Amino acid sequence: MTATLEATLLRLQEVETERVRLASENAALRTYQDAGGISIDLVLENAALRGQVNELTEKLEVMHYRMTQMTRRLFGSSSERHHPDQQMLDEVMRQIRVENALVASDARADADATAVAAGDQPAADSDPGASPTPGQQQQEPKKKDKKKGRGRLTLPAHLPIEDRRIEVPESERLGPDGTPLPEVGAEITWKLDYLPAWFRRLRIIRPIYRTPFSDEARIIAPPLACVVPHGLPTDGTVAMVLVEKYDYHCPLYRQETKLERAGIDLSRATLMNWVRHGAEVLAPIQQAIGAAIRLSPVISLDDTWIDVLDPGAGETHVSRLWGYFAEDEFFCD
């Protein structure tokens, strides 16, 4: 960014020097013209110099504006971090667009010159309101398809069904003679119902077997392998915490509040311990995804700065989270 700014300042000085020179020559020509000794060549040259002065003045204003923007971006205060090399990338992309536009303009000019040399008229932009020539076929504009409404939502067939019967009072189900009225049909209405997530106490029982009146060791089934050994949560509970945190972006302090509403007292430290155990179990999958991404010919990167609490020091330090994306796979390191 500093080198670009210095080059811009140097260019501004050159433009200003050229403008002063042309202005002085223009003033000398005006003085000579007032003396009555002007010629047609000097008049034409004076007009050309005027055009150059106007053009250089416009360039000077544009470059001055760019220099102001670059200075503000480099030295001014900003709410976002800005890397100096970003301006170089913007400049390269701008030059590419300008070069592409010049190439396209030259190609059109060559085509028009060839058409004029052959006695044809250069191709003009199509006019929507102009009538078609005999050699052209009139193309009717395609009609846009009307957007169809979705209508009433149909509930998925895999959802369980619970019937809720709403009866009329028993007194209204009797006829004039007091006999019960027969049921001739029913009106059925479908509703989408939601049951809040609920927890349960899972009691795991492992029977113990042993030969009576014997000193042999007891026989018992081994405990099931789980994500948190000797811990309270099942693997499904740990998976729920991980999905809520990383897929639904629900931080642990909000999950702590949701658990409190359900009558479960769990601290954020406990939830974080579950997350750590879950990450250790999923580490081989993460490494396999990272290895597959590194074999891709094109990899997209994202560098995110995160303030992390430094244990023991009571302060925070800046950590960097690198995200890799390639072939519909995402990997963080």
N, C-alpha and C positions, 0 to 999 in steps of 0.2 A: 504493500500500500504506500509506503514512504517513497519508494522509487517511482511509482506511478505519479504521485503528487509532485515530485521534483521534475519529472518530464513534462507534466502539465504546466507547471510554472515557467519552465524554459520556453515552452511553446507559446505561452501567453506573452512573454517578453518579445519573442520574435514577431508575433502578430502585431503587437503594439508598435514596435520599431518600423515595420512595414507600413502601418497605417499613418504614422507621423510623416514618413518620407513621401507617401502619396499625397498627403494633405499639403505638404510644403510645395510639391510640384504643381498641385492644383492651384494653390495661391499664386505661384509665379505665372502660371498661364492666364489666370484672371487679370493680373497686372499687365501682362503683355497685350491681352485683348483690349483692355481699356485704353491702351496707348494707340490702338488702331492698326497694329501690325500683325493681326492674327491671320492664319491661313486655314484652309479647309482641313488639311492634315492634322493641324494642331487641335482643331475642334473635335475631330474624330478621336484623337488620342485622349483629349480631355474627357470625352464621354466614356471611353473605355476605362480611364482611371477612376472616374466616378463610380462605375460599376464595381471595380475592384475594391474601392474603399467601402462601399456598402456591404459587399460580400464579406470582407475581412471584419467589418464591424459586427455583423451578425455572428460570425465565428467566434469573435472575442467575447460576445455576450454569452454564447452557449458554453464556451470553455470556462468563463468566469462562474457561471452557474454550477457547472460540474465540479469545479475546484471548491466552491462553497459547500456543496453537498458532501464531497469527499472529506473536507476538513471537519465538518460537523460530525460525520460518521466516525472519523478516526479519533478526534479529540473531545467531542461533545459527550454529554451524559446520555445514557441509553438504558432502557429497562431490560434489554436483551443483550446477551453477549454476542459480539460480532467478530468474526475472524477476518484478518486483513486479506487473506487469499480469496475471500468471496468476491471482492470487487474485481479481481483479475479474472475469475470465472465469468462474471457478468460481462466484462469487456470482451472476452473471447467470444462469448455467445452473440454479443451485439455485432462484432466484426463478421462472424459467420453469416448472420442474417443480412448484413449489408452486402457482402460479397455475393450471396445467393440472389439478392434483388438486382445487383448490377449484371450478373450473368443472364438472368431472365430478361432484363431490359435490353441487353445487347442482342440476345437471340431474337426478340421481337423486332428490333430495329433492322437486323439483317434480313428477316423474313419480309418486312415491309419493303425494304430496298430491292429485294429480289422480285417481289410482285410488281413494283413500279417499273423496273427494267423490262419485265416481260409484258407490260401493257395492262396489267390487272390492277384492281384497286386493292389497297392493303386491307387486311381483315380488321373490321371494326367490332367494337363490343356489341353484343347482342342487345337489342332493345326489346323489352317485353311487350311494348305497345305497337311495334312496327309490324306491318303486314308481311307475311312470308312471300318470298320470291317464288316463281314457277318451279325452279329447280329444288326448292326446299319443301320438305314435308312438315306441315304444322303438327306439332306434338301437343296433345292435350295434357294439361297438368293432371297428375295423379291425385285422385281424391283420397283424402286421409280417412283411414278406417275409423269409424266411430268407436270410442272407447266403451267397451262393454262393462256394465256394472257387475259386481260380484254377487249381488243379491244377498239373501240371508245365509249366514254361515252354517255349514253342516258340521255337526260335531263328529270327531273321529270315532270310528267304530271300536277302537281298542280300549276306550275308556270304560270303566265298570259302570254298571247301571244300578241305581238305588231308587226304588219306587216309594213315592210319598203319596198316600191316598188322602184326599180331602173329602170328607163325607158331609152331607147336609144333616141338620139336626134330625134326631129320630122322630120327633113329632111331625116333621114335614114329609116323612117317608111313609105315612099311613094314608090309606084311602078314606073316602067318606064313611065307609062302614067299619073303619078301624083295622082293616087287614093291611099287612105290609105291601108296599108297591114293588113290583118286580124291576130289577135292573135291566135296562134295554140297551145300554151302551156306555161309553165313557169318552170324555174329551181329554186328549193327551197333549201336553205341552212339554217341550224339551228345554231344559235350563242347564247352563254350565256352572257347576258348583266348585268351590275351592275349599279344601281342608287345610288349615295351617299345619306346618311341620310339627311333628310330635316326637318326643323321646320316650324311651322305655328302659327299664332296668333288665339287662340280659344276665340271667343267672346261669353260669356254666357249671355243670355237675359232672364230675369224673368219679365214677364208682371205684372203690378199692376192694380188691379181692385178695384173700389170704387163706391158706389151709388152716383149719381149726387145730388148735393145740400144736402148732408147729412154729419153729423159729425161722422159717423161710421168709424171704423178703416179700413185701406186699406187691401186688400186681395192680398197676394203675396206668391208664392211658396217658401218653405225654401231652403236655399243653400244646394248643394250636399256636403256630407261628403267627406273629402279628407285627404291625409296624412299630408300635410302642411297647416293648417288652415290659411286663409287670405294670402296665399303665391302665388307666380307666377306659380310654377310647377303643372302640373297635376300628377295623380298617375302614369301614364305611364312614364313621364319624370323622376320621382324619381326612378322608377324601372330600367330605363335605366342606371342611374348613379350607382345604387347598383350593377347591373350586370357587368357593365364595370369595377368597382373597385374590386369586390370580385370574379367574375367568370373569367373575362378576364385579371385580374391583371393589370389594367390600373389605375395608381394613379390619384389623383384629379388634380395635376398640369398639367398632360398630357391632361386630359379631359378639363381643362381650355383652353389649347392651341387649342384643336380641336374645341371648341365652338367659340374661337376668329376667326378661319378660316371661320366659318359659319356666322360671323358678329354679334355674341352674346357676350356681355361683362358681364361675371359672375366671381366673385372672388372665390378663394378656400374656403374662410370662408362661403360664401353662399352655395356652394356645400356641405361643411361639415355639415352645418345646415340641409340640406335636408337628408343627410345620417343619422344624429341623429334621425330625425323624422321617417325615414324608419325603423331604428333599434327598436324604441319604438313600432311601429306597429307590427313588426315581433317577438317581445319578447315572446309572448305566444307560438308561434310555436317552438322557440328555447328551451324554458323550457320543452315543451312536448317531444322534441327529446332527451334532456338531461335526463329526467326521464325514458324514454324507454331504453336508453343506460345503465343507472345504474342498470337496472334489468337484464342485460346480464351476463352470467356466466364468460365470458372472455372479458376484456376490454383492449385495447391498449392505451397507453398514450404517449404524446409527450410534452416536456417542452421546450418552446422557449423563450429566453431572448430578450426583445425589449427595446431600448432606447427611452424613451418618454420625450417630453419637459415638464418641470415643469412650469406651468403658474405663472407669477409674479417673479419667482426667476431667470429666464433667463438661467437655467441650465437644464440638463437632468437627469432623474433617471431611473433605470432599472426596468422594469415591466416584468411580466412573463405571457405568454399566454399558457394555458394548452389545449391541443387537445385530445379529447376522440374519439375512433373509435371502433365500435362493430356492427356486423351484418349489414354491408353496410351502416351504419349511422355515421355521423361525427358531433361532438359538440365541441364548444370552450367555455372556461370559463376564 
